[in-house]
């Protein structure tokens, strides 16, 4: 069964991950898109591309490297095959910033509130 990735959307209709991708240069946006397509189509993506984040509320991290830069997209699974990406940022430190984790967790809670579960 194929996996599906969607982007979290606020109640106001804003989509932070789509905006982040649009704001990147063409090469970076293409690399992020190709990585997401790979995750959708691959039964078990490599651990360095998609991995569960320890110490979080079941958040997962997508890792993308492009031109010496590292990008992270945070999200979660809704069921077995649906991944909701909630936030994205360019990683500049070894450890994922706590604020990024808190943002992703808040958006996860909002997603389920909007969904009604």
C-alpha positions in Angstrom: 0.0 0.0 0.0 1.3 3.4 -1.0 2.0 6.0 1.7 0.6 9.5 1.3 2.1 12.8 2.5 -0.1 15.9 3.1 0.8 19.3 4.6 -0.9 20.6 7.7 -3.2 23.5 7.0 -4.3 26.0 9.7 -8.0 26.9 10.2 -7.3 30.1 8.3 -6.1 28.1 5.3 -2.3 28.7 5.7 0.1 25.9 4.9 3.4 26.5 6.6 5.3 23.6 4.9 4.2 24.5 1.4 5.2 28.1 2.0 8.6 27.0 3.3 9.2 24.8 0.2 8.0 27.6 -2.1 10.4 30.0 -0.4 13.5 27.8 -1.2 15.4 28.0 -4.4 14.4 25.8 -7.3 17.1 23.2 -6.6 16.2 22.9 -2.9 12.5 22.8 -3.6 13.0 20.1 -6.2 15.2 18.0 -3.8 12.6 18.3 -1.0 9.8 17.3 -3.4 11.8 14.4 -4.7 12.5 13.2 -1.2 8.9 13.4 -0.2 7.9 11.4 -3.4 10.5 8.8 -2.5 9.0 8.4 1.0 5.5 8.0 -0.5 6.7 5.3 -3.0 9.2 3.4 -0.9 7.9 0.7 1.5 10.7 1.3 4.0 12.6 4.6 3.4 16.2 4.7 4.7 16.6 5.7 8.3 18.7 8.8 7.4 15.7 10.1 5.4 12.7 9.3 7.7 13.1 8.6 11.4 11.1 8.8 14.5 12.1 11.6 16.9 12.8 10.3 20.4 11.4 12.3 23.3 8.5 13.7 21.3 4.8 13.0 21.0 5.3 10.5 18.1 6.8 13.0 15.8 8.8 11.9 12.7 11.6 13.8 10.9 12.2 14.0 7.2 15.8 14.9 6.4 16.9 16.5 3.2 20.5 17.5 2.3 21.1 20.0 -0.5 24.2 22.0 -1.5 25.7 21.7 2.0 22.5 22.7 3.7 20.3 20.4 5.9 16.6 20.8 5.9 14.1 19.2 8.3 10.4 18.6 7.9 8.6 17.5 11.0 5.3 15.6 11.1 3.4 12.5 12.3 1.5 9.5 11.1 -2.3 9.6 11.0 -2.9 5.8 10.7 -0.4 3.6 8.9 0.1 5.3 5.6 -0.8 9.0 6.0 2.0 11.4 7.0 1.0 14.9 8.0 3.9 17.4 7.7 3.5 20.2 10.2 6.7 22.3 10.0 9.9 22.7 8.1 13.2 24.6 8.8 16.8 24.8 7.8 18.8 23.0 10.4 21.8 25.0 11.7 22.6 23.2 15.0 23.3 19.6 15.9 20.1 19.3 18.0 16.6 20.0 16.7 15.5 23.3 18.3 12.9 22.7 21.1 10.8 25.5 19.6 10.5 23.6 16.3 9.4 20.4 18.2 6.8 22.4 20.2 5.4 24.0 17.0 5.1 20.6 15.4 3.3 19.1 18.5 0.9 22.1 18.7 0.1 21.7 15.0 -0.5 18.0 15.5 -3.0 18.8 18.3 -4.7 21.4 16.1 -4.9 18.9 13.2 -6.8 16.4 15.3 -9.0 19.2 16.7 -9.9 20.2 13.2 -10.4 16.6 12.2 -12.7 16.1 15.2 -10.8 13.3 16.9 
